[in-house]
Amino acid sequence: MNTLENLQKSKFRSKFHLSEKDKNYIHEKKIDVIKSHAKDFIKTRLAIFPTKNDGHQTPWKGHPVFVAQHATATCCRGCLEKWHHIPKNRELTSDEQEKIVNLILDWIQKEMEGYR
């Protein structure tokens, strides 16, 4: 079973979905721009150690990547440790950052299926 399937079994994680506004934003900006935003958010908000304001650094809405982070348990270091077994007491490696970004994009693409 893959990570997205496991996350969908969680009542909390499975309640997250992109809004029409989020989907329109993705459609307008294109996935490469969204990927760039995801890379930046992960690098500046999650990858550093110590993580500033851990547990509160990812807003609940305002950008499709933020919604995806909550849906994929990549929103804070505690969730990364619990769901993805990435220790929270060190910086994220570039490979870990790439894996997180890819998971976020996979979730977004699943949410976008059938849109327009």
N, C-alpha and C positions, 0 to 999 in steps of 0.2 A: 504494500500500500504506500502511495506517495505522500509527501508532506501536506499537500493541499487537501487530499482526502482525509487525512488525520485531523486537520484543522476544522474541516467541515463537520466532524463529529462533535465538536465543542459547541454547546448551545450558545455560548457567548460569542465565539469567533464567527459562527455561521450567520449571525444576525447582521453582519456588515455587508452592505451593498453600495455600489456607486449610484449616486443620484443622477437624474437626467442632466443636471447642470455639470456634474463631473464628466459624464459621457460626452456631452457637447464639447467640453474643454479638451478632452483627449482627442476627439475627432478633429477639432480645430487646430490643435498644436502638433498633432502626430506623435507617434510612439517614441521616436528618437528624442524629442524634447522632454517627454515624460520620463524617459530613462535617464536623461541628463539631470533632471530634477531629483529623481530617486537617488542617484549616485551622490549628489550634493547633500541631500538631507541625511543620508546614512553616514557620509564622511564627517559632516559637521555636527550632527546631533547624537550619533550613536557610537561611532568608531573610536572616539577619543576616550582616554582614561586619565583621571577620573571623569565620568560623564556628568556634566552639569545638569542638575535638576532631574536626576534619573527617576523615571516613572511618570514624569510630567512634561517631557520634552516634545512629545508628539501630540499636536492638537487632534481633536476628534473629527474635525471637518475643516474645509477651506482649501483643500487640494486633494485630488484623487489618490496621490501617494500616501497621504496621511490615513485615509480610510483603508487603503490596502495594507498599511503597516499594522493597523489594529486587527484586521482580518487574518493576517499571516503571522501574528505574534512576533513582529519585528519592530515593535513600537518603543520598547525600552530594554535595558540590559537584563532586567529580571525575567521578562518574557523570552528573551533570547536564550537565557540559561535554562529556563523551565522547558520550553518547547523544542529548542534546537541544540541544547547541550553545549552552548558556547559560554565559557566562564565570563562572569561580569567584572572580574577584578584585573582586567588587562585590556589593552587596545585591541581592536579587531584587526585581523590580518587583511591584506588586500583580497585574498581568496575568499575569506568569510564575507567581506563587503560585497564582492561580486555575486556570491551565492544568495545573499539577502536581496540584492537588487533584482536578480533573475526570478526569485520567488515572488517578489512584489509584481514584477511585470507579467509573470504567468497568471497570477490572480487577476490582474487588471484585464488581460486578454480574455480570460474566461468570462469575466463580467461584461466585456464588450461584444462577445459572440452574439450574433443576430442583431446588433445595433446598426441601423441604416444599411 
